[in-house]
Amino acid sequence: GAGVSQSPSNKVTEKGKDVELRCDPISGHTALYWYRQSLGQGLEFLIYFQGNSAPDKSGLPSDRFSAERTGGSVSTLTIQRTQQEDSAVYLCASSPDGGGSYEQYFGPGTRLTVT
Amino acid sequence: TQLLEQSPQFLSIQEGENLTVYCNSSSVFSSLQWYRQEPGEGPVLLVTVVTGGEVKKLKRLTFQFGDARKDSSLHITAAQPGDTGLYLCAGARGYGNKLVFGAGTILRVKS
């Protein structure tokens, strides 16, 4: 079946602009995660959605970052007023459920470059 | 300071050699996962270990979870050029089993 898909694959934006990154999880997976991968920080957790529960936003680096998940499926990560330090690969992962199932399956990522 | 210390950071070996990658922490994890990542792609799950002392084998790859569930190792026997890539360990903890990643090991296998 289809894996996790993300769009766009690459995004170049000017400092100060807003960007939206999209994630389509594996069908039927109730848990969805966003991570960020950068040279200096490695892979770090950003936000977690589980079903209709309130998201765990504990990894978001600033209030310029937000995410939503509509209908328990597609998720959008929004970065407002982008800064150069936001340049990274943003990865989305989904899991059959966040509690009992440990396996997380990753999408190909969106490479964000802020100029 | 990394919550999960992964070593070595870089490994360049000849085809046919054996190698071990280590992942250590002072924290306990509910599970530990190993991923392999190719340039321009997302991490691909290799294995999940859940029980302390657990050993899993995947062809030439052997994964072990420490008895205390704080550390893990990945051993590759007779490495092949196709094994080249970035190997990441990740520990699951807390609500939702969020993953904490090690810094990764870049493996290069020369033919």
Interface residues (C-beta under 8 A of the other chain):
Chain A: V4 A31 Y33 Y35 G42 L43 E44 F45 Y48 Q50 D56 G59 L91 A93 S95 G98 G99 Y102 E103 Q104 Y105 F106 G107 P108 G109
Chain B: Q2 S30 S31 Q33 Y35 G40 E41 G42 P43 V44 L45 T48 V50 L88 A90 A92 Y95 G96 N97 K98 L99 V100 F101 G102 A103 G104
